[in-house]
């Protein structure tokens, strides 16, 4: 571990950041939008949940070197279960020091409820052509890509 001192403040560099985790709820047949999103990401570990699967059934490596994309096919009517699943994955990501974002693709935006319960780093978006590109741009906002694994000290 390297340390440097800057005007009476000591900072430590802990090395490379952990690969981020992204939870995407995609109710389309065959998770069409999430699969397209995965194809846009240069280095990704993509997990597609079975509708009845629990978060414990997903075996994500302890120190993944690639972005972790978790796709969940729950329908718009399963809002409470989507929030619970996203929260469980967020807690797992935090335990290993990884950043987390969640995305809820909805086919019927008129049925939106409880969306504030998803927490920070969350995007609700209506399913439509081109949304995979819009989600990718949202993940890479401010020209800082979560896929850029360069050392922040350089």
Number of C-alpha atoms within 10 A of each C-alpha: 6 8 10 9 9 8 5 6 7 9 11 10 12 11 12 12 16 17 23 20 25 24 24 28 29 25 22 16 8 11 17 12 25 28 16 15 17 20 13 13 15 10 13 18 16 18 15 19 17 13 11 9 12 11 15 10 9 14 8 15 9 10 11 16 16 18 23 23 23 22 23 24 22 23 18 20 13 10 21 15 12 22 19 14 18 27 19 14 21 21 13 18 22 13 10 13 14 19 17 22 21 26 21 25 27 23 16 13 13 7 11 12 12 10 14 10 13 23 14 10 12 20 17 18 16 12 18 11 9 10 17 21 14 13 20 17 13 13 21 14 11 8 9 9 13 17 16 12 14 10 11 10 8 4
